[in-house]
């Protein structure tokens, strides 16, 4: 098992050689416009475009909680759109949008992509921002799905 690395930096600028996947959590209502996705969209238009189309055409595909979409953005670089939250937080919301079982399914799918591509995985503290998750619940999911399969995984904390 490789250890989970947590470093200061920008998850949209992965610090590793070779193939890389940037992973993030998205919602199941097709919303894209707050949080980490803003940084992704500033660098590449493809993840947002693919996510919106995936949601728009959801009647004929696998879009929904627990689904993962891999989007190429450069040579040896992909973004994983992982549907791990139910809706979004609003002023009237009770509870949090993160759905840990869905995130767990996403992470296992992500691991399959990483193994196939021989890629390292890079992410912010997924599910712990707008999704409202607790890192002490998310970190073990990452370790089990990725690190236990010897997939180099780096979490970035912004400076």
Helices and strands as residue ranges (DSSP letters): E 5-8, E 20-27, H 36-43, H 46-56, G 58-60, E 68-74, E 77-85, H 100-117, E 120-123, H 135-145, G 147-149, E 153-157
